[in-house]
Amino acid sequence: MKRILVVVFALFLTNFTQAQTGKSNGHCERKTNFGEAELCLPSVNGMKECYENEVVKAFADQTEYETNKVLGYYLMDSTYKAIVAGSDFEMGDYFKIYGTTKLADYKAGKKDLDMMNDVVEQTLQPVNFAEIKKKIDSQLDSIDIGAPMLLEKYSKNAKSKTFVLLIKYSTEESSYMMVMSLNMLLIKDRIVSLAYYREYQNEADITAMKASSDVVVKRVLDEN
């Protein structure tokens, strides 16, 4: 259960970016709105979109930065089944789709996406992270978050920008590493973020996380 706490990284990472019609194709697990834009939350093999589950929603909302809105939350099928059954579980891979509330009605374009990309890259500096971490420390008592290490940045297409990050987490019980991708997406004239997480053991986890994240990003873009 402890590993579910790593989602708190969203509390500071998503703060870095502060600065219509959906397809009825049967591929959406659920549809949701971000401002006036209706977004498709697509089906993903091996994973379940479960933000409307009371337990998942309560945790997701509690650990989300206050100026953001969670749009979708995906867990591994096995993790979701265990939560429903009230059983113990390992977190496994997971990802969420979210947006900054103030941008919900802002019609963005490629230049805006490029600008957001520059803002995030600039904030991935120790001095800026230190300021963000102060806000985290004021909200959390049981976990310490190390400064994110930027491993890679890339763009698969004109509608996505990706940062690959490695982060160390320390609790009273243990320390562990997470590798994650922060993806900024341009969907239906809105800037939406997708954060994909995987526990890090070795370099193979970075490769696996990137591959899974890229598949998910493509699915989201294709279905919107």
C-alpha positions as CSV (number, residue, x, y, z in Angstrom):
1,M,0.0,0.0,0.0
2,K,2.9,2.3,0.7
3,R,3.8,2.7,-3.0
4,I,0.4,4.3,-3.8
5,L,1.9,7.3,-2.0
6,V,4.2,8.1,-4.9
7,V,1.3,9.8,-6.6
8,V,2.0,12.8,-4.3
9,F,4.7,13.8,-6.8
10,A,1.9,15.4,-8.8
11,L,1.5,17.9,-5.9
12,F,4.6,19.7,-7.0
13,L,5.3,18.6,-10.5
14,T,2.0,19.7,-11.9
15,N,2.5,23.0,-10.2
16,F,5.3,23.6,-12.6
17,T,2.9,24.3,-15.4
18,Q,0.9,27.0,-13.6
19,A,2.2,30.0,-15.3
20,Q,-16.3,19.8,-29.2
21,T,-17.5,17.0,-29.6
22,G,-16.1,13.7,-28.6
23,K,-15.8,10.8,-30.9
24,S,-18.6,8.2,-30.4
25,N,-16.5,5.3,-31.5
26,G,-17.0,2.9,-28.7
27,H,-13.3,3.0,-27.7
28,C,-13.9,5.3,-24.6
29,E,-14.2,3.8,-21.2
30,R,-15.7,7.1,-20.1
31,K,-16.1,10.6,-21.4
32,T,-15.4,13.7,-19.3
33,N,-15.3,17.4,-19.8
34,F,-12.5,19.9,-19.4
35,G,-14.1,23.3,-19.8
36,E,-16.4,23.0,-22.9
37,A,-14.2,20.3,-24.4
38,E,-15.5,16.7,-24.2
39,L,-12.6,14.3,-23.8
40,C,-12.5,10.5,-24.5
41,L,-10.8,8.4,-21.8
42,P,-9.8,5.5,-24.0
43,S,-9.7,1.8,-23.1
44,V,-6.1,0.7,-22.4
45,N,-5.1,-3.0,-22.4
46,G,-4.4,-4.3,-18.9
47,M,-5.6,-1.2,-17.2
48,K,-8.8,0.2,-15.8
49,E,-10.0,3.8,-15.8
50,C,-11.4,4.1,-12.3
51,Y,-11.5,7.7,-11.1
52,E,-15.3,7.4,-10.4
53,N,-14.6,4.6,-7.9
54,E,-15.1,6.2,-4.5
55,V,-11.9,4.9,-2.9
56,V,-9.8,5.9,-5.9
57,K,-11.4,9.3,-6.3
58,A,-11.0,10.2,-2.7
59,F,-7.3,9.4,-2.8
60,A,-6.7,11.1,-6.2
61,D,-8.5,14.3,-5.1
62,Q,-6.7,14.3,-1.7
63,T,-3.3,14.1,-3.3
64,E,-3.9,16.4,-6.2
65,Y,-2.6,19.9,-6.3
66,E,-5.5,22.2,-5.5
67,T,-5.5,24.2,-8.8
68,N,-5.7,21.0,-10.9
69,K,-8.6,18.9,-12.0
70,V,-8.2,15.1,-12.3
71,L,-9.9,13.9,-15.5
72,G,-9.0,10.2,-15.5
73,Y,-7.1,7.8,-13.3
74,Y,-5.9,4.4,-14.6
75,L,-4.7,1.5,-12.5
76,M,-3.6,-2.0,-13.4
77,D,-6.5,-4.4,-13.7
78,S,-5.2,-6.5,-10.9
79,T,-4.7,-3.4,-8.6
80,Y,-8.2,-2.2,-9.3
81,K,-9.7,-5.6,-8.6
82,A,-7.8,-5.9,-5.3
83,I,-9.0,-2.4,-4.2
84,V,-12.7,-3.4,-5.0
85,A,-12.2,-6.6,-3.0
86,G,-10.5,-4.8,-0.1
87,S,-7.4,-6.9,-0.5
88,D,-3.7,-6.1,-0.2
89,F,-2.0,-5.0,-3.4
90,E,1.1,-3.8,-5.1
91,M,0.6,-0.5,-7.0
92,G,2.2,-1.5,-10.3
93,D,2.1,0.9,-13.2
94,Y,-0.5,3.7,-13.1
95,F,-1.2,7.0,-14.8
96,K,-3.5,9.9,-14.6
97,I,-4.9,12.5,-16.9
98,Y,-5.4,16.0,-15.5
99,G,-5.6,19.7,-16.3
100,T,-5.0,23.0,-14.7
101,T,-8.4,24.5,-13.8
102,K,-7.6,28.0,-14.9
103,L,-6.8,26.6,-18.4
104,A,-10.0,24.7,-18.8
105,D,-11.6,27.3,-21.1
106,Y,-8.4,28.6,-22.6
107,K,-8.2,27.6,-26.3
108,A,-4.5,26.7,-26.8
109,G,-2.4,26.1,-29.9
110,K,1.0,24.7,-30.7
111,K,2.8,27.9,-29.6
112,D,1.1,27.5,-26.1
113,L,2.3,23.9,-25.9
114,D,5.8,25.0,-26.8
115,M,5.7,27.7,-24.1
116,M,4.5,25.3,-21.5
117,N,7.3,22.9,-22.4
118,D,9.8,25.7,-21.9
119,V,8.3,26.6,-18.5
120,V,8.5,23.0,-17.2
121,E,12.1,22.6,-18.4
122,Q,13.1,25.8,-16.7
123,T,11.5,24.7,-13.4
124,L,13.4,21.5,-13.4
125,Q,16.2,23.3,-11.8
126,P,17.3,22.9,-8.1
127,V,16.5,26.4,-7.1
128,N,13.0,26.3,-8.4
129,F,12.4,22.8,-7.1
130,A,13.4,24.0,-3.6
131,E,10.6,26.5,-3.6
132,I,8.1,23.9,-4.8
133,K,9.3,21.4,-2.2
134,K,8.5,23.9,0.6
135,K,4.8,23.7,-0.4
136,I,5.0,19.9,-0.4
137,D,6.6,19.8,3.1
138,S,3.8,21.9,4.4
139,Q,1.2,19.4,3.3
140,L,2.9,16.1,3.9
141,D,4.4,14.6,7.0
142,S,5.2,11.0,6.1
143,I,7.1,11.2,2.9
144,D,10.2,13.1,1.6
145,I,10.6,13.7,-2.1
146,G,14.0,14.1,-3.7
147,A,14.7,16.6,-6.5
148,P,13.6,15.1,-9.8
149,M,16.4,14.1,-12.2
150,L,15.6,14.9,-15.8
151,L,16.7,11.8,-17.8
152,E,15.3,12.7,-21.2
153,K,12.9,15.0,-23.1
154,Y,11.4,14.3,-26.5
155,S,8.4,14.9,-28.7
156,K,6.8,12.1,-30.7
157,N,4.5,14.5,-32.6
158,A,3.3,18.1,-32.8
159,K,0.7,17.5,-30.1
160,S,2.9,16.1,-27.3
161,K,5.9,17.0,-25.2
162,T,7.4,14.4,-22.9
163,F,9.8,14.7,-19.9
164,V,11.3,11.5,-18.4
165,L,12.1,11.9,-14.7
166,L,13.7,9.8,-11.9
167,I,12.6,10.6,-8.3
168,K,13.6,9.2,-4.9
169,Y,11.0,8.8,-2.2
170,S,11.6,8.2,1.4
171,T,9.1,7.3,4.1
172,E,9.5,6.2,7.7
173,E,9.6,2.6,6.4
174,S,11.7,2.7,3.3
175,S,13.2,4.5,0.3
176,Y,12.5,3.7,-3.3
177,M,12.8,5.2,-6.7
178,M,10.2,6.0,-9.3
179,V,10.6,6.7,-13.0
180,M,7.9,8.7,-14.6
181,S,6.9,10.6,-17.7
182,L,5.3,13.9,-17.7
183,N,3.4,14.4,-20.9
184,M,1.8,17.7,-22.0
185,L,-0.8,17.1,-24.7
186,L,-2.7,19.4,-27.0
187,I,-6.2,17.9,-27.2
188,K,-9.2,19.7,-28.7
189,D,-7.6,23.1,-28.2
190,R,-6.8,22.4,-24.6
191,I,-3.5,21.6,-22.8
192,V,-3.9,18.5,-20.8
193,S,-1.3,16.6,-18.9
194,L,-0.7,12.8,-18.5
195,A,1.7,11.5,-15.9
196,Y,2.7,7.8,-16.1
197,Y,4.5,6.2,-13.1
198,R,6.5,3.0,-12.6
199,E,8.7,1.8,-9.7
200,Y,12.4,1.9,-10.7
201,Q,14.7,-1.1,-10.1
202,N,17.1,-0.9,-13.1
203,E,17.5,0.7,-16.5
204,A,15.0,-1.8,-18.0
205,D,12.3,-0.1,-16.0
206,I,13.0,3.2,-17.8
207,T,12.7,1.6,-21.2
208,A,9.5,-0.2,-20.2
209,M,7.9,2.9,-18.7
210,K,8.7,4.9,-21.8
211,A,7.2,2.3,-24.1
212,S,4.0,2.0,-22.1
213,S,3.7,5.7,-21.7
214,D,4.2,6.3,-25.4
215,V,1.4,3.8,-26.2
216,V,-1.0,5.4,-23.8
217,V,-0.2,8.9,-25.1
218,K,-0.9,7.7,-28.7
219,R,-4.1,6.1,-27.6
220,V,-5.3,9.3,-25.9
221,L,-4.4,11.5,-28.9
222,D,-5.9,9.0,-31.4
223,E,-9.2,8.9,-29.6
224,N,-9.5,12.6,-29.3
